[in-house]
Amino acid sequence: NGRAVFNRSGKVTFSTGQKSISVTRTGSQNYISPDTIIVATIQGFAEGTWVAGVIRNSDQKFTIRLNRTAPKALVVGWVAIN
């Protein structure tokens, strides 16, 4: 019951024309294992634009990719779950 609080979540801002952005998390609690699920979604609306996928690059880095270049500045929220 009550409000959920996540210590492995955040927001990134895509600039106009940007198609991907890398997120680096440091510290032992931010470890991203091969089993970690990362959910990312656009906060707002940009017709025809969506998060195409999230790629785990290393134990503390992942890349969020859009299906096309951002038509305007877009905020994408994400959460990492084990």
Backbone bond lengths (Angstrom), bond angles and torsions (degrees), N, CA, C in turn:
res aa  C-N    CA-C-N  psi(-1)  N-CA   C-N-CA  omega(-1)  CA-C   N-CA-C  phi
1 N - - - 1.452 - - 1.517 109.64 -
2 G 1.312 116.05 150.28 1.465 120.23 176.07 1.513 112.80 97.78
3 R 1.281 113.21 -172.17 1.460 122.33 -175.35 1.523 111.60 -80.68
4 A 1.322 117.05 134.70 1.464 121.60 176.97 1.524 109.79 -85.39
5 V 1.322 116.14 141.42 1.459 122.41 177.98 1.520 107.48 -125.58
6 F 1.331 117.18 129.78 1.453 122.34 -177.89 1.525 109.42 -119.11
7 N 1.334 117.14 132.47 1.457 119.22 177.73 1.521 111.69 -96.38
8 R 1.325 117.37 -2.36 1.468 121.08 176.46 1.526 108.21 -122.23
9 S 1.309 114.89 67.72 1.459 121.80 178.63 1.520 108.17 -150.35
10 G 1.306 116.15 166.78 1.455 118.71 178.98 1.513 112.17 176.85
11 K 1.308 114.52 -171.85 1.461 122.19 178.53 1.518 108.53 -134.61
12 V 1.322 115.94 144.84 1.461 122.30 173.10 1.518 107.80 -129.76
13 T 1.322 116.03 152.84 1.460 120.37 -179.92 1.519 110.01 -113.21
14 F 1.325 115.82 122.25 1.454 122.50 173.54 1.519 107.72 -85.37
15 S 1.311 117.11 131.81 1.459 121.64 174.86 1.523 108.72 -80.38
16 T 1.314 116.49 159.35 1.457 120.39 175.32 1.525 109.13 -54.29
17 G 1.328 117.11 130.18 1.462 121.86 178.82 1.517 114.87 89.55
18 Q 1.315 117.80 -7.40 1.468 121.31 -179.45 1.528 109.72 -86.91
19 K 1.338 117.08 138.58 1.469 121.33 -177.85 1.523 113.04 -110.16
20 S 1.321 118.00 -22.97 1.461 120.21 179.30 1.517 109.66 -145.64
21 I 1.330 114.60 157.91 1.457 120.35 178.39 1.527 107.93 -147.91
22 S 1.320 116.14 136.83 1.452 121.51 178.86 1.521 110.36 -96.59
23 V 1.318 115.49 140.97 1.455 122.62 179.36 1.519 107.48 -119.01
24 T 1.318 116.70 126.59 1.464 121.66 177.78 1.518 108.67 -114.11
25 R 1.323 115.88 128.61 1.458 122.77 178.28 1.518 107.86 -116.14
26 T 1.312 118.12 130.64 1.460 120.94 179.92 1.524 110.21 -113.81
27 G 1.309 116.34 157.87 1.456 121.76 -179.82 1.516 111.40 101.97
28 S 1.312 116.25 153.07 1.461 121.39 -174.77 1.518 113.30 -63.40
29 Q 1.325 119.23 -29.67 1.460 120.85 -179.60 1.517 112.36 -78.13
30 N 1.319 117.71 -8.63 1.456 121.09 -178.16 1.522 112.68 -102.92
31 Y 1.326 117.51 13.91 1.457 122.85 178.61 1.529 110.45 -59.08
32 I 1.315 116.04 131.62 1.464 122.28 179.52 1.523 107.19 -112.42
33 S 1.322 116.47 106.63 1.461 121.24 -178.02 1.528 109.77 -88.36
34 P 1.330 117.52 169.20 1.469 119.91 175.73 1.531 112.18 -60.38
35 D 1.342 117.60 -21.40 1.464 121.17 179.98 1.524 113.45 -90.69
36 T 1.331 117.73 -5.56 1.458 121.21 -179.12 1.531 110.20 -67.69
37 I 1.308 115.69 134.66 1.469 122.17 175.17 1.523 106.93 -100.53
38 I 1.329 116.12 126.50 1.465 120.57 177.48 1.522 107.72 -114.97
39 V 1.320 115.32 119.39 1.460 121.87 180.00 1.524 107.61 -106.88
40 A 1.327 116.96 128.60 1.466 121.38 -179.99 1.521 109.17 -133.56
41 T 1.319 115.94 139.66 1.458 120.32 179.95 1.525 110.22 -147.37
42 I 1.310 115.78 146.83 1.463 121.47 177.78 1.524 108.73 -68.58
43 Q 1.322 116.01 132.84 1.459 122.22 177.56 1.524 107.48 -94.43
44 G 1.295 116.41 92.82 1.455 121.60 -175.48 1.507 109.38 129.09
45 F 1.326 117.25 -151.43 1.455 120.43 -176.95 1.517 110.22 -144.25
46 A 1.317 114.65 134.24 1.456 122.47 172.36 1.522 105.60 -142.90
47 E 1.300 116.36 101.53 1.462 121.36 -173.54 1.527 112.01 -50.22
48 G 1.330 115.92 131.20 1.459 121.52 177.49 1.521 114.92 77.82
49 T 1.324 117.52 6.36 1.463 121.47 -178.62 1.514 108.73 -120.74
50 W 1.326 115.94 134.75 1.458 120.45 177.69 1.518 110.33 -151.62
51 V 1.329 115.87 166.68 1.459 120.45 174.59 1.523 106.81 -74.22
52 A 1.316 115.96 117.65 1.467 121.01 -178.44 1.516 111.26 -82.60
53 G 1.332 117.37 -27.56 1.453 120.02 179.73 1.507 112.64 173.34
54 V 1.336 113.60 168.65 1.466 121.93 176.89 1.519 106.98 -128.15
55 I 1.319 116.98 129.06 1.455 122.61 -177.27 1.523 108.90 -114.81
56 R 1.320 116.73 125.42 1.465 121.88 175.76 1.519 107.83 -79.26
57 N 1.340 116.81 119.71 1.459 121.68 -178.61 1.524 112.76 -94.43
58 S 1.334 116.71 -32.16 1.466 121.47 -178.05 1.521 107.67 -162.67
59 D 1.333 115.95 -171.34 1.461 120.64 -179.54 1.520 113.45 -67.28
60 Q 1.332 117.98 -17.04 1.457 119.84 -178.47 1.526 113.00 -137.21
61 K 1.325 116.85 19.06 1.461 119.40 -177.95 1.527 110.46 -143.56
62 F 1.338 115.22 138.52 1.460 121.00 174.21 1.522 109.29 -143.14
63 T 1.315 115.53 160.37 1.465 121.39 -178.68 1.524 108.91 -120.74
64 I 1.325 115.61 131.00 1.465 122.48 175.34 1.522 106.76 -99.27
65 R 1.324 116.58 128.01 1.465 121.54 -179.18 1.527 110.80 -118.92
66 L 1.315 115.36 137.13 1.458 121.67 174.34 1.525 109.29 -92.68
67 N 1.321 116.66 163.12 1.465 120.25 178.64 1.531 112.17 -73.50
68 R 1.318 117.33 -17.30 1.469 122.84 177.76 1.526 107.78 -156.96
69 T 1.301 117.04 174.47 1.462 119.06 178.41 1.528 109.43 -66.00
70 A 1.293 115.50 145.69 1.462 120.95 -178.76 1.528 109.98 -64.01
71 P 1.343 117.84 125.02 1.464 120.60 -179.96 1.533 112.89 -74.82
72 K 1.332 115.80 -14.60 1.468 123.36 178.16 1.518 106.56 -158.76
73 A 1.311 118.33 174.53 1.464 120.58 176.68 1.528 108.49 -62.00
74 L 1.337 116.34 127.74 1.460 121.33 -177.82 1.529 109.99 -127.87
75 V 1.310 115.72 134.33 1.456 120.96 174.21 1.521 107.50 -95.81
76 V 1.333 116.12 131.37 1.458 122.20 177.07 1.521 107.81 -118.42
77 G 1.319 115.69 124.92 1.455 121.25 175.61 1.513 109.71 -93.67
78 W 1.343 116.89 147.34 1.456 120.11 -179.52 1.524 110.28 -143.11
79 V 1.334 115.53 156.41 1.453 122.70 174.42 1.511 108.78 -144.07
80 A 1.335 116.47 138.22 1.475 122.64 178.72 1.523 107.53 -107.23
81 I 1.343 116.03 128.50 1.454 122.35 -174.68 1.516 110.20 -127.77
82 N 1.317 116.79 135.12 1.472 121.11 173.53 1.503 109.43 -112.46
